[in-house]
Amino acid sequence: MLNLCIKRGIKGLLNENVYKFSRSCRFLHLGGLRTALFNYLFAKAHNGKFILRIEDTDQNRLVDGAVEQMIEDLEWSGMKADEGPFYGGDFGPYIQSQRLDVYQKYIKQLLESGHAYHCFCTERRLELLRKEAIKTRQIPKYDNRCRHLTPVQIAEKIARGDQYCIRFKLNDTGEAYNDLVYGNFVYYVAQNEGDPVILKADGFPTYHFANVVDDHLMEVTHVLRGVEWQISTPKHLMLYRAFNWTPPSFAHLPLIMNADGSKLSKRQNDIKLQYYRERGIFPEALINYITQAGGGFNRDPNERLYCYNKNELTEKFDIERINSNSTRLNPELLKDLNRLELINKLDNIENRNVLIQQVRKLIKEKYPLNAEELDLDDEHIYNVLKWSTKRISSINELAEENLSFLWVLPKLTKDKEVEINEEIIDSLVEELKDENFSKTNLQTILKEFSGEKQLIFANFMKNLRKMLSGLKEGPGVAEMMEILGKESTLERIIRLKRKKQ
């Protein structure tokens, strides 16, 4: 059962991923987003704190701007940390490279209690051990040689200036714990690993040590993280026991897989948040997308697809419902969710206005040389968006070439380009000005109008298409008029008359 005895808050454990994924990109990826979301929802569901901590102890993997970009991605996703860098809090600093004096204090405590020791083994020796183990088909691991150095030997080596790290002494017994997702879990760490380094030669702690110290000092009660950390947890529990501290509860989240069952790779462009942001995916749609994979929510299996907001997801989140098996993503589902969110935004006046501004900016960037000829008034953009809800999955599709007529007024450079005289234009405008601009109604009106004026219908449609879009192909004329809306349609028709005068 879930222990709800929350001292202070829930830890938003993105930290171990920050600089791991920033080696190849600066953006949050889908796996990290799912981890962040589950921490966020769990924290909010139990009145806890969502803490963002930056674990930058591997100085070789730092990327300029990675932290800022990650925070921007989190806030874009609607997950603002309660504590962390740039947010403040009572347990800072929240960047580990700024906490080195804290770690030194607890390293000293482990050395004095005999739970840790100085290791002087060189990289060359460690590499030889690894090669020998592989050669003899053994598990490559440190042989704990420096565990047995005497205080005198250690003092001599330090006085000589020998480089050293600090290692933690593992227990030989198996370490068991209750994983909130996987249930009882036992792992014999010492059978598969040598004593781990907890303080590197450069004076920076490793993830395993700093993580334990910070979780304790920041009064973290629950940690939700990826399943790849499951076998490291027994090591962390040994550290807690060495300090005589109470560990938090742990929940490990199963892998998210590609649609074909292959493992998500951080080298894939289509798992980075920036990929989705650039393609017009709404954060709400992306959040709901990852909640559809792997369980964790109280849902009616027969419920229709729906884009829940954060409060609704918080109410539905249930850690006991998270599946322990890996789960596959369904890319088509994301398109449906994004379309649903587009509809949601159009139904809200405030969100609708923001959406209109986004489309206006998108089109201006797409057609910078047509700035004076763009049809971008609010009503027109709104009409286009209403039409598009059943036809597109992203507002970016509105900037594609086949829909350029929506925004770019057709160029009419020759008087005979459209073979409709002024009298016909006046009559058509008069006929249309009070009509309902639905596709079905317009088809009937145009057919009847061409008959009354004794026009060849095919030629009439051809000329109307030129008047409205300047294109030879595209949607049907009636649909085109419905998309453009009454005001824009009539303006384009009247515009031709002005050109002819």
KOLBA-321710 format. One record per residue: residue in one letter; x, y, z of N, C-alpha, C in turn. Coordinates in steps of 0.02 Angstrom, whole numbers, plus 50000, padded with zeros to 5 digits. Layout:
BEGIN
aXYZXYZXYZ ...
END
This chain:
BEGIN
m500424994050000500005000050000500445006350000 l500165011649973500525017949969500545021250038 n501145023050060501215026550123501095033950112 l500565036550142500395043550132500655048050187 c501115045450227501425049550279501955054050248 i501725059550221502175064050185502425069450232 k503065069550246503335074550292503285081550263 r503515082250202503545088950175503365089250102 g503595084450062503455085149992503685079249951 i503545079649888503725074549840504275077249796 k504755073149782505305075449741505165074449667 g505225079749628505155079149555505815076949527 l505915070549520506585067949505506715067849430 l506845073749403507115074149335507865074549339 n508105075749400508805077949408509315073149378 e509235066549385509755062249360509785062249283 n509255064949252509245065049179509535071449149 v509555076749188509705083249160510315083349116 y510875081149143511485081649103511625075249064 k511275069949080511345063949039511065065248969 f510455068148966510185069148900510455075548868 s510725080148906510965086348877511635085448840 r511915079548844512515078348804512345078548729 s511765075848712511585075448641511065080648622 c510695083348670510205088548656510095092648719 r509765098248710509625102548768508905102148789 f508545097548762507835097548774507605091448813 l507065092448849506745086948884506475082048833 h506515075548847506235070548801505625067348833 l505295062948795504655060248818504715056248883 g505255052348889505345048548950505425053049010 g505825058249004505915063049058505275066849073 l504885068349021504255071849031503765067549070 r503735061049054503295056549091503505056149165 t504165055649177504415055449246504225061749283 a504325067449251504145073849283503405074249297 l502995072249248502275072749255502025068549313 f502255062349318502015057949372502215060549440 n502825063349446503035066549508502585072449524 y502455076449473502045082449482501345080649505 l501035075949471500345074049488500315070849557 f500805066749573500815063449639500885068649694 a501335073549682501435078849731500795082749742 k500475084849687499865088949693499295084949725 a499255078549710498715074349736498765073649812 h499375074349840499465073449912499715079749947 n499575085449916499765091949945500515092349961 g500905089349918501625089449927501965094749885 k502625094549882503015099249844503345095749785 f503335098949728503675096449668504345099949664 i504875096149678505545099149684505965097549623 l506265102649595506735101649539507435102749566 r507855097649558508545098149581509005096649522 i509515100549514509975099649458510585095849481 e510675089949454511235085649473511775086049420 d512235090549431512755092049382513445089949406 t513475084249439514105082149469514595079349418 d514345077549359514795075249306514975081249263 q515525084349279515725090649247515895089849173 n516035083749152516205082649081515595082649036 r514995082449065514395081749025513965088049024 l514235093449051513845099649055513765102748986 v513175105648974513025109148912512755116048929 d513055121148902512825127948916512085128848897 g511705131748942511005133048929510535127248940 a510805121348958510385115348965509875116149021 v510075118949077509625119749134509055124449116 e509235130149087508725135049069508225132249018 q508485128348970508045125448920507575120348951 m507835116348997507425111349030506865114649070 i507035120049106506535123549146506005126549100 e506225129349043505745132148995505285126648968 d505565120848953505155115248928504645112948981 l504865112649044504415110649097503835115649105 e504005122049103503485127149111503015127249050 w503295126048991502875125448931502375119748940 s502595114448973502175108648985501675109849042 g501725115549075501265117149130501485114549197 m502135112949204502385110249268502915114849297 k502695119549335503155124049368503335121249436 a503985120849449504215117849512504025122349571 d503895119149628503775122949689504425125249721 e504945121449710505615123249735506125121249683 g506675124949681507205123249634507585129349612 p508055128449565508435134049539507965139149509 f508065145449525507665151149500506975151449533 y506795146449574506155146449609506245147749683 g506825145949710506945146749781506675140849821 g506685141549888506485136249933506925136249994 d506715132750045507075132850109507645127850113 f507755123850061508245118450065508785118950012 g508885124949985509375125849933510085126049960 p510585126749917510495127549845510255120949812 y509915121649754509625115849720510045113549661 i510645116249656511115114149605511695110749641 q511825104449626512295100549667513005103149665 s513215106149611513905108749609513995114449658 q513455117049685513485122349735513425119549807 r513445112849813513345109649878513945105349899 l514525106649870515095102249881515305102049955 d515235107549990515425107650061514965103050102 v514335102650081513855098250114514065090950106 y514255089150045514445082150032515095080350069 q515555084950073516185083650109516045081850182 k515565085250211515395083950281515155076750290 y514755074250245514475067550252514955062150228 i515415063950183515945059250165516385058050226 k516545063250260516955062650320516615058150372 q515965058850378515595054850426515625047350408 l515575045750344515615038750323516315035850333 l516825039950320517515037750330517635036250404 e517385040550447517505039650519517125033650546 s516535032050517516145026450541516365019850510 g516835020050462517095014050431516665011450373 h516185015450351515755013350295516045015350227 a516585019250228516895021350165517655021350174 y518005021650117518735021350120519045024850059 h519685026650066520055029650012520275024249962 c520195025749898520415021049846520925024649801 f521515021649794522055024649755522165021149688 c521735016549670521815012849608521785017449547 t522235016349501522265020649442521765018249389 e521635022549341521195020649285521475014749247 r522145014649242522465009149206522325002449241 r522395002349307522264996149343521534993949336 l521084998749341520374997049334520214994349265 e520544997049214520424994749146520694987649137 l521264986149168521554979449165521094974349200 l520794976449256520324972049291519724970449246 r519484975649212518904974749168519064969949112 k519634970849080519834966549024519934959249046 e520234958349105520344951649131519684948149146 a519204951949173518544949049189518194946849125 i518234950949074517914949249010518254943148979 k518914942948985519294937348958519104930748991 t518974930949056518794924849094518044924049102 r517664928049065516934927849066516644928849135 q516924933749171516674935649236516334942449230 i515964944349282515654950949283516194956149298 p516304961049254516804966149267516604970349328 k517034970349379516894974449437517534975649476 y517524980849516518104982449557518204977049611 d518834975349625518974969849671519044971949744 n518874978349758518874981049827519564980749860 r520074981049819520764980449844520924985449899 c520734991749890520934996949937520544996850002 r520044992550005519674991650068520154989650125 h520674986250107521114983050158521744987050174 l521784993150148522354997350165522314999450238 t522894999750270522915001850340522925009450344 p522755012350401522785019650409523475022450392 v523995018750409524675021050394524785021350319 q524595016050284524675015850211524285021550178 i523685022850202523285028150173523615034950184 a523875035950245524205042350261524815043350217 e525195038050207525795038650165525625040450093 k525115037350066524925038649997524665045849989 i524275048050037524025054950034524605059850038 a525075058550085525655062950093526075063150030 r526085057549993526475057149931526125060649873 g525495062549884525125065949832524775061349784 d524695055049802524335050249758523605052349751 q523345051949691522645053749679522195048249706 y521625050249734521175045249762520445047349754 c520015042349760519295043649764519055040449829 i518425041249845518135038049904517615032949882 r517665026849908517185021649892516775019749953 f516175017249940515725015049993515735007449997 k515735004750058515764997550069515064994450062 l515004990050011514364986550002514304980650049 n513684979150068513554973150108513504967050061 d513674961250086513624955150046512914952450042 t512484954550087511804951950088511374955550035 g510824952250015510364955349967509974960950001 e509834966049963509454971749989508754971649959 a508254971050001507564970649978507194977149994 y506724978749952506284984549966505634983749928 n505134987549947504484987349915504444992949864 d504464991049800504384995849746503644997249737 l503445003549738502735005349734502415003449668 v502815001749618502554999449554502654991949545 y503254989549561503444982549547503354977849607 g503194980549665503114976249724503784974649755 n503834969049790504444967149825505014965949774 f505584968849788506154968349743506784966949784 v507174961949762507794960249796508364960149745 y508924963149764509494963149719510134962549760 y510564957849739511204956749774511744960949740 v511814966949764512254971849731512974969349730 a513214966949787513924965149793514124959349747 q513634955349725513794949949679513914952449608 n513674958349594513724960949526514144967249520 e514314970249576514694976449575515214976449629 g515754980149617516234981449670515994987449710 d516364989149761516184994949802516155001149757 p515605004849758515525010549713515885016849737 v516095020849689516385027349704515825031949726 i515935035549782515445040449804515725047549801 l516385048149800516695054649789517265053749740 k517235057349684517735056549631518375060349648 a518895058949610519535062049622519515069649613 d519025072049573518975079349563518595082849618 g518395079049670518045082049727517295082349719 f517035079949663516315079949652516025073149672 p515445073149703515125066849722514825063449660 t514715056949664514345053549611513595054449624 y513205052749574512475053249579512225049449640 h512465043349649512195039049702512265042249771 f512825045149785512945048049851512575054649860 a512675059249813512365065849819511605065349821 n511345060649783510625059749780510345057749848 v510675053249881510445050949947510495056549998 v511055060050000511155065450048510625070950037 d510525072849974510055078349960509335076349975 d509155070149958508475067949972508335068250047 h508825066250087508735066350159508685073550185 l509155077650164509175084550190508575088650165 m508325087050107507745090750080507085087550100 e507125082550145506535079350174506065076350121 v506375073350071505985070050018505685063650045 t505045062450031504715056550057504575051350004 h504515053449940504375048749885504795050649824 v505055045549792505445046549731505145042249675 l504935045449621504705041849562505215042949507 r505495037549480506015038149429505995032149382 g506385032449329506385027249279506625020549305 v506385015149273506535008349296507285006849290 e507645010549248508365009349241508735010549306 w508415014049355508745015349419508545010149472 q508155005349453507895000549503508454996549537 i508934994349498509464990249529509974994549567 s509935001149560510365005449600510065007049668 t509415006049674509075007849736509345003949797 p509484997449792509784994049850510434997249874 k510824999749827511435003249845511275009649885 h510755013049863510545019149898510285017549968 l509925011949974509665009950039510225008350088 m510765005350063511345004050106511645010550132 l511655015550089511915022150110511465025050164 y510805024650155510345027050206510475023650273 r510575016950270510685013250331511345015250364 a511855016550323512505018550351512455025050390 f512005029450368511895035850403511365035250457 n511025029450461510475028450507509895033250492 w509765034050426509225038450402508645034050377 t508045036850379507455033550351507415035150276 p507415030150233507395031550161506685033450138 p506635036850082505975038250053505675031950022 s505065032350001504755026849963504945027649890 f505055022049856505275022249787504755019149740 a504665022349683504245019449630504635020149565 h504715014649530505085014749466504605013849408 l504675018249360504205018549304504455014349245 p504035010249215504245005849160504435009949098 l504775006649052505005009948991504425011748946 i504515017248910504055018948855504405016748791 m504045013148748504335010448687504055014048625 n504415013548570504155015848506503575011448484 a503205013748435502625010048411502805002948387 d503425002148362503644995648337503944991248392 g503934993648454504204989748510504934990948525 s505274995148485505974996648499506025001848554 k506585002048587506695006548643506775013648619 l506475018448656506585025448639507325027148647 s507585030948600508285032948603508325040448607 k508765042948649508845050148655509135053248591 r509355048948546509605051448481509035052548432 q508435050148449507865051048405507625058348410 n507535061648354507285068448356506565068648380 d506185063348365505475063548380505305061548451 i505785061348497505605060548567505785066848607 k506075071748575506255077948609505655082648610 l505565086148665505005090848669505035096148615 q505645098348599505705103548549505415101248482 y505475094948467505195092248405504445093448402 y504105092148457503375093048459503185100448462 r503565104248498503415111448503503455114748434 e503965112848396504065115848329503525113648280 r503175108248294502665105648248501955107348270 g501905112048315501245114548334500845110048380 i501185105548415500845101248464500725105248527 f500125105248552499965108748613500225104848673 p500455108448725500725104848784500205100248816 e499575102448818499045098348847498965091748809 a499025092148743498955086048702499535081348715 l500145084048720500735079848731500705076548800 i500485080348850500425077648917499915071948918 n499335072948887498835067648885499075061648845 y499485062948795499755057548753500165052648795 i500605055248837501025050748876500635047448933 t500065050348952499665047049004499265041148976 q499225040748909498865035248877499285028948874 a499925029448892500375023648887500605021548957 g500425015548978500715012849040500275013349101 g499655015549094499215015749152499385021349201 g499115020649262499235025749313498645030349325 f498075028949291497505033449297496855029549303 n496405032249343495735029349350495325031549290 r495265027249242494895028749181494385023249167 d493825025449140493335020649115493605018149048 p493695011549040493975008948977493555010648916 n492925012548927492485014148871492405021648859 e492765025648898492685032848891492975035248825 r492675040548798492915043348735493575046948747 l493945047748694494585051248698494465058448720 y494875060648767494755067248796495425070148819 c495495076748813496095080248836495965083048905 y496225079748956496125081949025496595087649043 n496375092249086496825097349111497205094549171 k497665098449198498095096049252497695094149315 n497195098049332496795096549391496425089949383 e496165088749323495805082549310496285076549312 l496885077449283497375072049285497605070549356 t497665075849396497865074949467497355070649503 e496715072049492496185068249524496175060949502 k496355059749439496315052949412496955048849425 f497505052249441498145048749448498135043949507 d498365037849496498395032749548499015028549536 i499505029349580500145026049570500065018449569 e499565015849603499465008549605499215005849539 r499005010249493498765008049428499295008349374 i499905010249391500435010449342500625003249323 n500645001849259500834995149236501574994049247 s501764987949263502474986349272502804984249206 n502404983149155502684981249090502814987349047 s503304986749003503454992148956502844993248911 t502764999248887502175000848847502365004648784 r501965003848731502115007048667501715013448657 l502025018048623501685024248605501295023248540 n500755027048533500355026848472500345033848442 p500775035248392500835042048364500175044848337 e499745040548311499105042948284498675045948339 l498755043248399498365045748456498545053048471 l499165054848462499385061648475499025066548428 k498935064648365498585068948317497865070148340 d497545064748362496845065348385496795069848447 l497265069048493497265073048554497405080448538 n497855081548491498005088548474497405091948440 r497035088048401496425090648369495905092248423 l495845087948472495375089248527495565095548565 e496205096448576496425102448613496315108748572 l496375108248506496225113948463495495115948472 i495055111048474494335112448484494225115548553 n494565112948604494495115648672494695122948674 k495245124648641495485131548642495015136248605 l494715133848552494255138148515493615139448555 d493445135048601492845135948641492945140748699 n493565142748711493725147348765493975153948735 i493645159548752493805165948720494535167948730 e494785167148791495475169148806495965164748766 n495865158248768496295153648731496235154648656 r495625156348634495515157448563495925163448538 n495945168748578496325174648558497075173248554 v497305169148601498015167148600498155163048538 l497695158548522497765154248464497785158448399 i497355163348395497345167748336498015171348328 q498295173548383498945176848380499485172048357 q499445165848380499945160748361499905159448286 v499295158848259499215157648188499465163648148 r499295169648170499525175648135500295175848131 k500615174348187501345174248189501625168848142 l501305163048143501515157348101501495159248027 i500945162448006500865164147935501335169647914 k501435174547957501905179947941502615177247931 e502795172347971503465169247965503505165047901 k502945162047882502935157847822502955161947758 y502625167747758502585171947698502835179047712 p503485179647726503755186247744503735191247686 l503735188847624503745193447567503045195547546 n502535192747577501845194347558501495198147614 a501875201647655501595204747714500995209247700 e501025212947644500485217647628499875214247598 e499955208047577499405204547543499105198947586 l499305198547648499055193047690498375194847721 d497935189947721497275190747750497295187847821 l497405192347870497535189847938497115193447991 d496535195747974496115198748026495835193248071 d495645195048131495445190148182494865185748159 e494355188748128493765184848108493945179648055 h494375181548009494575176847956494965171047987 i495445172548030495835167148062495375162648102 y494905165548137494435161548177494025156948133 n493785159548076493395155448030493805149648003 v494425151047987494875145747963494975140448016 l495075142548078495175137848132494555133548144 k493975136548141493355132648149493295127348094 w493445129348033493415124547977493925118947986 s494515120648014495075115948015495025110548067 t494585111348116494575106648173494445099448152 k494125098348096493995091448073494475089248019 r494945093648002495365092147944496115092147958 i496325095348013497035095648029497155093248100 s497775091548115497945089548183498425094448216 s498665099348177499125104448204499035110848166 i499065116548200498985122948166499535124148116 n500095120648123500645121348074500425119348004 e499935114848000499695112547935499365118247897 l499145123447932498825129147900499315133347860 a499955132147870500475135847834500745131847775 e500445126147760500685122147704500465125247638 e500845123647585500745126947520500045126047492 n499755120147501499095118947471498535123047504 l498695126147560498205130547594498425137847593 s498885139447550499135146347547498585151347531 f498075149147493497535153647474497165156447535 l497215152947591496875155247652497135162047675 w497765163347659498105169147687498345174147634 v498585171447578498895175747527498365177647475 l498235184047468497755186447418498025185047348 p497615182447302497855180847235498075187047197 k498605186347158498855191847118498475192047052 l498155197747038497785198646975498135204046935 t498545201846887498965206546851498695208146781 k498225204146756497955205246689497205206046692 d496925210746652496205211946653495805205846633 k496065201746588495695196046562495855189546600 e496195190346655496385184446693495765180546717 v495255184446737494615181346757494075183946711 e493755179346677493275181146625492565181646653 i492475186146701491805187646728491725195146727 n491195197646697491125204946691490875207946756 e490885214646760490705218246821489985217046841 e489535216546793488835215446807488725208746843 i489075203546819489035197046851489315197346922 i489875200846930490185201546997489705204947045 d489385210447023488905213947066488325209447085 s488065205747038487505201247051487705195647099 l488315193147090488545187647134488625190047205 v488905196047214488985198847281488305199847313 e487835202547275487155203647301486825197047321 e486945191947282486655185347295486935182147358 l487575183447371487925180047426487905183647493 k487795190047492487915194047552487475192147611 d486875189447599486435187647654486355180047663 e486775176247628486715169047630487135165747685 n486915159847704487295155647750487885152547712 f488495153547738489095151247702489285144147721 s488805139647718488975132547727489125129647658 k489535124647656489735121647592489125119247552 t488675115847585488085113047550487655118547521 n487525123747560487105129247537487435132947479 l488085134047484488445137647432488445133747366 q488505127247370488495123147309487835124047272 t487295124247309486625125247278486565132147248 i486775137247285486715144147262487125145347198 l487745142947197488175143947139487905140447077 k487615134447088487325130747032486735134547003 e486295136947047485705140647025485895147246993 f486405150647022486615157146996486885156446925 s487295151346913487585150446846487035149046796 g486505145446817485945144046772485555150246755 e485425154346806485055160446796485415165346749 k486075165546756486475170146716486715166946650 q486485160846638486655157246577487425156646569 l487745154746624488465153746624488615146246620 i489165144646587489395137646587489675136246657 f489365131546692489535130546763490275129046773 a490575124746732491275122946740491725129046733 n491585133246684491985139346674491875144246731 f491255144646754491095149146810491495147146872 m491515140546887491895138146944492655139446936 k492885138546875493595139746861493775146946875 n493345151546853493475158646863493415160646936 l492915157746970492845159147042493465156847081 r493725150947062494325148347096494905153347087 k494995156047027495525160847015495425167147056 m494805169447060494645175447098494805174647173 l494645168847198494715167647269495425165547290 s495775161847247496415159047269496995160047221 g496835161247157497375161747108497655154947090 l497345149547116497595142747105497175139147052 k497485134347019497135130246971496825124047004 e497105122147062496855116347097496785117947171 g496445113547206496345114547278495665112047298 p495435114047358494755112047379494235114447330 g493635111447332493095113747290492925121047305 v492635124447256492505131647264492045133047323 a491515129147331491055130247386491405129147453 e491825124047458492205122847519492695128547531 m493015130847478493485136347484493135142647512 m492535143947488492155149747511491955148847585 e491775142747603491605141347673492205142547718 i492795140247696493415141147735493565148547743 l493535152247687493715159347690493215163347730 g492585161147731492075164847766491775170147721 k491195172747740490825177447698491225183847685 e491485186847738491825193347730492425192847684 s492855187947694493455187247653493275185347581 t492765181147573492555179047506492305185047466 l491865188947495491585194747460492125199947446 e492575200747494493125205547484493555203647424 r493685197247416494105194947360493745195747293 i493095194647294492705195547233492675202947214 i492525207147263492485214447251493165217147230 r493685214347258494365216547241494505215747167 l494245210547137494335209547065493985215147025 k493405217047048493045222447014493455228847015 r493755230347074494175236347079494755236047031 k495025230147022495595229146978495405230546905 k494785228646889494565229446820494395236746805 q494235240746856494025247646845494625252246827 
END
